[in-house]
Amino acid sequence: MNFSCSVCDNIYDFPKVPIWLCDCGKPLVVHYNWENKVKSIDIIENELSLWRYKSVLPDIQTIISLGEGHTPLIPISNNVYVK
């Protein structure tokens, strides 16, 4: 896995945690090198944040969550929902 700038294409082996910005100030994009690799997606059923998919997220030492993820869709009219 590596990270590249979304604008200038600089490549980094590790993100600039916690900011995840390139030296040029633009956001980094993660690239998984999954070609020719067999990897299962292990879902942690009792975790309700995006960290339930930790097996396929970039490796980081500290997991930070603001309670995001697994939130309901709320109907506000016919065929219109808000998150």
HELIX and SHEET records of a PDB file:
HELIX    1   1 LEU A   50  VAL A   56  5                                   7    
SHEET    1   A 3 ILE A  11  TYR A  12  0                                        
SHEET    2   A 3 ASN A   2  CYS A   5 -1                                        
SHEET    3   A 3 LEU A  28  HIS A  31 -1                                        
SHEET    1   B 2 ILE A  74  SER A  77  0                                        
SHEET    2   B 2 VAL A  80  VAL A  82 -1                                        
END                                                                             
